[in-house]
Amino acid sequence: MSAFNMTAFNVRARGYVSVMGHRSDVRRSELGFAEVVENIIGPILVPHGYAVAESTPTLVRFESPTESIRFMHDRLSYEIESDFALEPSSLRVTLRDVVETTSPDTNTFLQASTRDAIQSSVKKLALLLHTYADSVIRGDLGAFQRIRDVAAQRDEKYTIAVTQNPIRREADEAWHRRDYGRVRRLYESIEDGLGAAERSRLEYARKHE
């Protein structure tokens, strides 16, 4: 038995939960998600004091004295996701948050509905962990806080874009119709977020409506 498998066995022997789940999990268990995660991800985490605390066909949770890391296989979309929770601070970040903090163009989307695809996807997941998540795996509070702040800024920018982009499109259409009164009203509603060209349009509209 490998060192990791022995560790997992000892964890369960000490009373941790390993649950097969409901009948709906039977087919999912045949995909082997939990086994693959334990065999591929386990050796990365065990040296840092982690052990398997929960294992189901769609969820594997590792715990250390200070942190919990979950690996999840979505029941509907088959997306593979993971997140990190630092105790006792209650800080939680996702793998996407971790990677995008230093490499925003790196793709973290993983999806698998066959055994082979799960094997391949979890190997990619392990590479992402190895490349980007060392400080988080070690439970570095400063790293958690930086990642959380970057994620919050990203989410705020996304919310602003979702809110303002329709207004920008409508203002652009009004500009080309020379409806300067409408251009002014629309741009003034998002004035703090205007770019240089949009501000020039707004000033022109104010003078010519």
GUDO-978876 format. One record per residue (C-alpha): residue number from 1; residue in one letter; x, y, z. Coordinates in Angstrom, 2 decimals, decimal comma. Each point is the difference from the previous one (the first is absolute). Example, Ala and Ser with C-alpha at 12.3 -4.5 7.8 and 13.67 -1.06 7.14 Angstrom:
2
{atom 1 'A' {12,30 -4,50 7,80}}
{atom 2 'S' {1,37 3,44 -0,66}}
//
This chain:
209
{atom 1 'M' {0,00 0,00 0,00}}
{atom 2 'S' {1,40 3,42 -0,96}}
{atom 3 'A' {0,83 2,60 2,65}}
{atom 4 'F' {-2,98 2,07 -1,08}}
{atom 5 'N' {-2,44 -2,92 0,00}}
{atom 6 'M' {1,27 -1,04 3,42}}
{atom 7 'T' {-0,57 3,54 1,21}}
{atom 8 'A' {-3,53 -0,01 -1,36}}
{atom 9 'F' {-0,64 -3,38 1,65}}
{atom 10 'N' {1,29 1,27 3,34}}
{atom 11 'V' {-2,16 3,11 -0,27}}
{atom 12 'R' {-3,12 -2,10 -0,49}}
{atom 13 'A' {1,07 -2,32 2,82}}
{atom 14 'R' {0,09 3,00 2,34}}
{atom 15 'G' {-3,66 0,68 -0,68}}
{atom 16 'Y' {-0,18 2,25 -3,04}}
{atom 17 'V' {-3,01 -0,45 -2,25}}
{atom 18 'S' {0,07 -1,78 -3,35}}
{atom 19 'V' {-3,49 -0,04 -1,51}}
{atom 20 'M' {-1,22 -1,57 -3,24}}
{atom 21 'G' {-3,13 2,16 0,05}}
{atom 22 'H' {-3,42 -0,51 -1,55}}
{atom 23 'R' {-1,04 -2,42 -2,74}}
{atom 24 'S' {0,47 2,79 -2,53}}
{atom 25 'D' {3,71 -0,12 0,84}}
{atom 26 'V' {0,42 -3,60 -1,16}}
{atom 27 'R' {0,66 0,84 -3,63}}
{atom 28 'R' {2,13 2,99 0,97}}
{atom 29 'S' {2,12 -2,25 2,18}}
{atom 30 'E' {0,82 -2,05 -3,09}}
{atom 31 'L' {1,76 3,06 -1,44}}
{atom 32 'G' {2,55 -0,27 2,78}}
{atom 33 'F' {0,29 3,70 0,79}}
{atom 34 'A' {0,76 -0,46 3,70}}
{atom 35 'E' {2,59 -2,70 -0,62}}
{atom 36 'V' {1,79 2,05 -2,65}}
{atom 37 'V' {0,06 3,11 2,20}}
{atom 38 'E' {1,35 -1,92 2,97}}
{atom 39 'N' {2,70 -1,69 -2,09}}
{atom 40 'I' {1,13 3,06 -1,98}}
{atom 41 'I' {-0,69 2,95 2,32}}
{atom 42 'G' {0,72 -1,85 3,24}}
{atom 43 'P' {3,78 -0,17 -0,46}}
{atom 44 'I' {0,08 3,79 -0,46}}
{atom 45 'L' {-1,92 0,70 3,21}}
{atom 46 'V' {1,07 -2,74 2,43}}
{atom 47 'P' {3,55 1,40 0,47}}
{atom 48 'H' {-1,65 3,24 1,20}}
{atom 49 'G' {-1,94 -1,79 2,73}}
{atom 50 'Y' {-3,24 -0,70 -1,87}}
{atom 51 'A' {-2,05 -3,17 0,12}}
{atom 52 'V' {-3,28 -1,11 -1,55}}
{atom 53 'A' {-2,87 1,10 2,24}}
{atom 54 'E' {-2,91 -0,77 -2,34}}
{atom 55 'S' {-0,31 -1,96 -3,21}}
{atom 56 'T' {-3,12 -0,44 -2,13}}
{atom 57 'P' {-0,45 -0,64 -3,73}}
{atom 58 'T' {-0,17 3,76 -0,64}}
{atom 59 'L' {1,99 1,54 2,87}}
{atom 60 'V' {3,37 -0,53 1,61}}
{atom 61 'R' {0,93 2,18 2,95}}
{atom 62 'F' {3,50 0,15 1,45}}
{atom 63 'E' {0,69 1,54 3,39}}
{atom 64 'S' {3,08 1,22 1,81}}
{atom 65 'P' {0,05 1,47 3,53}}
{atom 66 'T' {-0,61 3,46 -1,49}}
{atom 67 'E' {-1,65 -0,45 -3,40}}
{atom 68 'S' {-2,58 -1,89 -2,03}}
{atom 69 'I' {0,27 -0,59 -3,76}}
{atom 70 'R' {-2,92 -1,34 -2,03}}
{atom 71 'F' {0,02 -1,59 -3,45}}
{atom 72 'M' {-3,47 -0,20 -1,54}}
{atom 73 'H' {-1,49 -1,66 -3,08}}
{atom 74 'D' {-3,24 1,82 -0,80}}
{atom 75 'R' {-2,97 -2,37 -0,20}}
{atom 76 'L' {-1,58 1,75 -3,00}}
{atom 77 'S' {2,74 1,75 -1,98}}
{atom 78 'Y' {2,84 -2,44 0,81}}
{atom 79 'E' {2,24 2,99 0,63}}
{atom 80 'I' {2,93 -0,67 2,34}}
{atom 81 'E' {0,53 2,75 2,56}}
{atom 82 'S' {1,99 0,51 3,17}}
{atom 83 'D' {0,18 2,49 2,83}}
{atom 84 'F' {2,09 0,73 3,08}}
{atom 85 'A' {-1,26 1,02 3,45}}
{atom 86 'L' {2,35 1,32 2,66}}
{atom 87 'E' {-0,94 -0,47 3,64}}
{atom 88 'P' {-0,75 1,72 2,29}}
{atom 89 'S' {-0,11 3,06 -2,26}}
{atom 90 'S' {-2,87 -1,40 -2,14}}
{atom 91 'L' {1,78 1,26 -3,10}}
{atom 92 'R' {-1,00 -2,02 -3,08}}
{atom 93 'V' {1,38 0,33 -3,53}}
{atom 94 'T' {-0,45 -2,09 -3,13}}
{atom 95 'L' {2,69 -1,45 -2,22}}
{atom 96 'R' {-1,07 2,51 -2,65}}
{atom 97 'D' {0,63 2,82 2,50}}
{atom 98 'V' {3,43 -1,42 0,81}}
{atom 99 'V' {1,13 -0,38 -3,61}}
{atom 100 'E' {-1,42 3,29 -1,29}}
{atom 101 'T' {1,87 1,96 2,68}}
{atom 102 'T' {3,30 -0,66 -1,77}}
{atom 103 'S' {-1,03 -1,36 -3,42}}
{atom 104 'P' {-3,39 1,42 -1,07}}
{atom 105 'D' {0,21 -1,49 -3,49}}
{atom 106 'T' {0,49 -3,58 1,21}}
{atom 107 'N' {-3,04 -2,19 -0,59}}
{atom 108 'T' {-1,24 -1,73 3,16}}
{atom 109 'F' {-3,19 -1,49 -1,46}}
{atom 110 'L' {-0,02 -3,80 0,28}}
{atom 111 'Q' {-2,87 -2,26 -1,03}}
{atom 112 'A' {-0,11 -3,78 -0,23}}
{atom 113 'S' {-2,73 -2,61 -0,44}}
{atom 114 'T' {2,10 -3,12 -0,68}}
{atom 115 'R' {2,65 -1,84 1,99}}
{atom 116 'D' {2,73 0,96 -2,48}}
{atom 117 'A' {-1,05 3,64 0,01}}
{atom 118 'I' {-0,03 0,06 3,80}}
{atom 119 'Q' {3,52 -1,43 0,07}}
{atom 120 'S' {1,21 2,64 -2,44}}
{atom 121 'S' {-1,83 2,87 1,70}}
{atom 122 'V' {1,22 -0,86 3,48}}
{atom 123 'K' {3,58 -0,14 -1,31}}
{atom 124 'K' {-0,52 3,54 -1,36}}
{atom 125 'L' {-1,45 0,98 3,36}}
{atom 126 'A' {3,08 -1,38 1,75}}
{atom 127 'L' {2,23 2,07 -2,30}}
{atom 128 'L' {-1,97 3,15 0,83}}
{atom 129 'L' {0,37 -0,72 3,71}}
{atom 130 'H' {3,72 -0,64 -0,35}}
{atom 131 'T' {0,55 3,15 -2,08}}
{atom 132 'Y' {-2,21 2,55 1,73}}
{atom 133 'A' {-1,33 -1,19 3,35}}
{atom 134 'D' {3,03 -0,76 2,18}}
{atom 135 'S' {-0,49 2,97 2,35}}
{atom 136 'V' {-3,71 -0,76 0,37}}
{atom 137 'I' {0,63 -3,67 0,67}}
{atom 138 'R' {2,47 1,05 2,71}}
{atom 139 'G' {-2,72 2,11 1,59}}
{atom 140 'D' {1,67 3,37 -0,54}}
{atom 141 'L' {-2,47 2,54 1,42}}
{atom 142 'G' {1,50 2,85 -2,01}}
{atom 143 'A' {-0,40 -1,97 -3,23}}
{atom 144 'F' {-3,65 -0,73 0,82}}
{atom 145 'Q' {-0,66 3,67 0,66}}
{atom 146 'R' {1,72 1,15 -3,22}}
{atom 147 'I' {-1,90 -2,55 -2,07}}
{atom 148 'R' {-3,31 0,94 1,61}}
{atom 149 'D' {0,63 3,70 -0,71}}
{atom 150 'V' {0,91 -0,61 -3,65}}
{atom 151 'A' {-3,09 -2,18 -0,43}}
{atom 152 'A' {-2,19 2,69 1,55}}
{atom 153 'Q' {1,40 2,60 -2,40}}
{atom 154 'R' {-0,58 -2,33 -2,95}}
{atom 155 'D' {-3,58 -0,63 1,05}}
{atom 156 'E' {-0,61 3,72 0,47}}
{atom 157 'K' {1,33 0,75 -3,50}}
{atom 158 'Y' {-2,20 -2,72 -1,44}}
{atom 159 'T' {-3,07 1,39 1,76}}
{atom 160 'I' {0,76 3,49 -1,26}}
{atom 161 'A' {0,48 -1,28 -3,54}}
{atom 162 'V' {-3,27 -1,92 0,07}}
{atom 163 'T' {-1,80 3,11 1,24}}
{atom 164 'Q' {1,68 2,59 -2,20}}
{atom 165 'N' {0,54 -1,75 -3,34}}
{atom 166 'P' {-3,68 0,20 -1,04}}
{atom 167 'I' {0,03 3,72 0,86}}
{atom 168 'R' {3,13 0,49 -2,09}}
{atom 169 'R' {-1,55 -1,77 -2,97}}
{atom 170 'E' {-3,15 2,10 0,27}}
{atom 171 'A' {2,05 3,19 0,29}}
{atom 172 'D' {2,01 -0,96 -3,07}}
{atom 173 'E' {-3,19 -0,56 -1,99}}
{atom 174 'A' {-1,36 3,36 1,17}}
{atom 175 'W' {3,28 1,67 -0,98}}
{atom 176 'H' {-0,26 -1,28 -3,55}}
{atom 177 'R' {-3,62 1,23 -0,13}}
{atom 178 'R' {1,24 3,38 1,25}}
{atom 179 'D' {-2,43 -0,26 2,90}}
{atom 180 'Y' {2,30 2,01 2,24}}
{atom 181 'G' {-2,50 0,44 2,82}}
{atom 182 'R' {-0,20 -3,75 0,39}}
{atom 183 'V' {3,77 -0,35 -0,34}}
{atom 184 'R' {0,43 2,44 2,86}}
{atom 185 'R' {-2,51 -1,71 2,26}}
{atom 186 'L' {1,44 -3,46 -0,62}}
{atom 187 'Y' {3,64 0,97 0,44}}
{atom 188 'E' {-0,74 2,06 3,10}}
{atom 189 'S' {-1,55 -3,09 1,62}}
{atom 190 'I' {3,42 -1,74 -0,15}}
{atom 191 'E' {2,24 3,08 -0,06}}
{atom 192 'D' {2,50 -1,28 2,56}}
{atom 193 'G' {0,79 -2,96 -2,23}}
{atom 194 'L' {0,35 1,80 -3,33}}
{atom 195 'G' {3,10 -0,29 -2,13}}
{atom 196 'A' {1,67 2,98 -1,70}}
{atom 197 'A' {-1,92 -0,37 -3,28}}
{atom 198 'E' {-3,31 -0,36 1,83}}
{atom 199 'R' {0,72 3,12 2,07}}
{atom 200 'S' {0,68 1,93 -3,20}}
{atom 201 'R' {-3,33 -1,17 -1,38}}
{atom 202 'L' {-1,74 1,04 3,20}}
{atom 203 'E' {1,51 3,51 -0,11}}
{atom 204 'Y' {-1,02 0,35 -3,65}}
{atom 205 'A' {-3,52 -1,22 0,76}}
{atom 206 'R' {-0,38 2,51 2,83}}
{atom 207 'K' {0,84 2,83 -2,39}}
{atom 208 'H' {-2,14 -1,16 -2,92}}
{atom 209 'E' {-3,15 -1,60 1,44}}
//
